Amino acid sequence: MPREFPRTRRVGEQLQRELAALIREELKDPRLGMVSVSAVQVSRDLSHAKVYISVLGTAEQTEESIRVLKHAAGYLRHKLGKLLHIRVIPELHFFHDRSLEEGARMGALINKAIASDRGNDGSDDESQ
């Protein structure tokens, strides 16, 4: 993994805060679900930003929200240009953040394994 520079990390964190506020306050599209910006990764030259979002809802609602955000990327970039005092405003690329779903899935698997271990009292034949 390439070394992350403090400037790109700071710009990413600022973009995350500003994008969350812009999406919440400026975008009024009814197709847009409950969206939260979970992370922003900015390229070293600040020309591109990967914006990871999580959406409360079904997979269809998630895909629709991503389509809406991709369509509004130019508008959001324009608004960011007015808010941020940097020379280059990154091009925004939106992606679904699956980490929450994966965390919930892993938690369910761990709980299932613990429940199965508790159900196994040692009476099974271990020579199998």
Secondary structure, DSSP 8 states (H G I E B T S, - for coil): -----HHHHHHHHHHHHHHHHHHHHT---TT--EEEEEEEEE-TTSSEEEEEEEEES-HHHHHHHHHHHHHTHHHHHHHHHHH---S---EEEEEE--HHHHHHHHHHHHHHHHHHHHH--S-S-TT-
